[in-house]
Amino acid sequence: MGVERRKPHAISIWMCFALLLNAAQSFYLPGVAPQDFQKGDLLKVKVNKLASVKTQLPYAYYSLPYCKPKKIEDSAENLGEVLRGDRIENSPYEFKMREPQMCNVVCRVTLNDKDVKEFKEKTDDEYRVNMILDNLPLVVPFTRPDTGALVYQHGFPVGFKAQYAGSKDERYFIYNHLAFTVKYHKDEETDAARIVGFEAKHFSIKHGYDGKWDDSKTRLTTCDPHAKRTVTNSNTPHVVDDKEIIFTYDVEFQESEVKWASRWDTYLYMADDQIHWFSIVNSLMIVLFLSGMVAMIMLRTLYRDISRYNQLETQEEAQEETGWKLVHGDVFRPPTNSDLLCVYVGTGVQFLGMILVTMIFAALGFLSPSNRGGLMTAMLLLWVVMGIFAGYASARLYKMFKGAEWKKITLQTAFMFPGVVFAIFFILNALIWGEKSSGAVPFGTMFVLVLMWFGISVPLVFVGSYIGFRKPAIEAPVKTNKIPRQIPEQAWYMNPFFSILIGGILPFGAVFIELFFILTSIWLQQFYYIFGFLFLVFLILIVTCAEITVVLCYFQLCSEDYLWWWRSYLTSGSSALYLFLYAAFYFFTKLNITKPVSGILYFGYMLIGSYAFFVLTGTIGFYACFWFTRLIYSSVKID
């Protein structure tokens, strides 16, 4: 997030929308329509949550005794905003377009001991105050000491700790004066302007005044618009223990060359842009190279095997068969716990559908950061709708395994994964609620989630399952023997545990660099926007999962081990273990979380994420192996 113009590769997708808006003024995406302001128009600042990267527990703005409007009103929120802990409300900060103001008194607050304690705790936990103007979040510019680059931070700190000169005692100070800068882009023909930037500088000042306080008449001695005296530093800061606090602000307006379509570029700029892109391209090249090698080995080896097997003519040669053809009578034997496999495969299909559609919409710019909570809302709705594919996939596989109780498998598909996730989520939510954080999902929202699950998702799973079960069963290309063949003793490197762990390394390697940026955006509260590249990385993940599973499945069948069903799922699914271990590494090296509750929240949510990744990658590996075994056994002559 910096002031420099973005590189051509990172040009915002909103540029494309600007062209579309000129061509079709009647068509707007939700939250994307620009708003024109004439000189003197009222601008209302909204306040959002207090957020901290140290605790990960958001709080409502008015949980601290800041200045309040006459009536606090919640802004319309979507489901995603509520789940993120956003609480957007009105505020007493109001400006008039292109009319600067100096030293406006917002209010005078007298704190009690509880308020003082709250301010000190929020200062210790490094909480930042978030505000919004015309859908743009407030940012604070500062220069990085290491590079000298001007970068932006979201929101301003509640306060700071420092010592007076000559004193050893640390005191708490509160930021009570804000100098806002509203940047606008003016239309030369109509004189209307659009807001393209919202910045602030924060100061702590012990305001003084003469006589007795009167809201309408009292003039401050520390800053005065009549005397052109303004606040430019925090040399006389306000100590929180001095319980009378006067909140003030200035606002200036700056004309900007930045057009409305590019106003989010400042927020989306990444300081380590070049490293980010180089790392992803590097990862991309390694994975493509490995994929090419794997494909070449597979095609050459298989072609030779099939040719040799099909040329076996004499009985003696037939008796000397070795390799994967020997297990043709057992390779399609239903596995142990086949019901559970059907459930997990169905859930994986549901996930795959949800992520593919979400990424396509995100890459096209429909789920931009300006649409707060849009991404999470879209994912939830798509998850619910994709239930029909989950039911269909699990029922088709279940029927292949000669299962008859399709309703039982449907119920398991509809409830197993969501049930586990909901149980973890409910426990975490109880912990957040115990901390009185705004991140706790309200009862009403929880009810909506349960309603979506039971009212939409479960019926759709049943519809999909009914359609899938009515279709003819998938026929195996070879017949299954009545008596299972004995599996010979395997080499150490073909041990299931070892090969499953090895199989997860390559898929994880394909995504772990991108994973760093995703974790940073979630836990360090930065914007993530390179969905086009993420989509490409996701496609590489699919290819990698498929290829590594097929290769290891081939080696397994060659060593006459036909128990491939579960192993194919676990081979690529084991990448989720590496994801969770990486999340633990990230926690201890990059995050400064000290509260036990915040640590539990982090690992709880990463556990849900890893579980979802396991289901997704496992299903990709399973279907690749399923297609591969059907292909090779239908290509050879079986007597």
C-alpha angles and dihedrals in degrees: 000000000000143000098252116105112260123255119259092257091057098046107144118256085228088078087068090050091052089060091047091049091056091050097045113024091176096061120078133161114231111277093006101090111110120234121220120214126197121209109284096021114144116256115198119202115213124204126224134189128310105246135192131186087203097062104016087215113123121207132197114261093240092053082090118059096256122150111289132206119238090264125019111222127188115226118232107278132192125221093262092055092053092049090050091054095247113155108181114191139162122265140200090249107107128162136184115232113264092353109116119216130199129205098347111183110226097183146309116248129194111206127212124210092269091053091049090051090049092052091048093049093049090048091051091050092050096240119182127207116232124207134176133209120183089345092305118121118232114255132192116216119220137162118245109234094213099050104015089231119144109239135172131236123201113249128342128275120263090230146311142244122235144145128246114240109276094014128105096199117100114227130197118235128190128218102234103158124066125190104202123199116196113194118203139182113221127213105224094208103047100025087228117135136207123211112244102165141027116191137160142190116211127216137180114218134166099227119212132198138176124250126344121345116259117174094216102037111027115108120201121237093206095059129010129175091204093055091039088238113149139173113262103157145018097241092128100037125189114250113219090224089065091084099203109083126180114200117208139167144190125207129198129179123222126191111230136198090216110108121225092251090059099042094107092056091088091055094045098048112115120211092214093045097137094047089049095054096040091051093050094047090047091051089046093054094048092049093046090049091050091046091052091050093047092049092048094050092047096049094046096044095044094046090054093046095050092046091051094047093049092051095055103120112157126069091236091058091047091055091052094056115137134176134036097339090066092067096050091115093057106030094093096041108130111257128237112274089019090162091060091048090053090051094050093045090051092049090048091054088051090052094045091052093047095049095044094052093042092051093048091052092044093048089052089054100250092123101047123161089253088070095069112212091004094120095052093044091050092049093050093049092046091048090055094047093046089062088094090064092046091056092045095049095046093046093050092052092042091054090050087056087054093249117163105186099078093161091060093051090046093054091048091050092049096047113025105075097028089045094055092045093046091050092052091043092050092052092048091047090052089054091050090047089052088057089052089236124160086229088078109105109239120239091250092056091046088054090051090052092050090046091052090049098047099028102044112008099047095048090047091051088053092049091050092045092050091051092046095048093050091058118089114271119265106259119224113232091230133037121255119236118237094229117054116239118241113251113230120233110282130226115254093254091055091058106130094232093050097044092046091053092046091049094060096056098075098049090047090048089056094059109024096096091051087045090062091059093045092052090047092053092049102041102027092043100239127142119261113204113149093101093147091062092040088056090053091049089049091054089050089051090054092049092046094048090049096047099044090048093049092049094049091043089054092051090047093052091045089058088054095251107136098179093105103132100084094027092059089053094046095043096068092025090062088075084081089067090057090047091056092046089050089050089054090049090050091050094055097040106036109024128072097206113151105161113094091221091054090050091051089049092051095050092040093055092042088052089056090047093049092047090052090047090051092053092046099047093038091056092049090052092046095052092046090053092043091054091044097051092046090049098050097041092049089051098061131070110248115195 
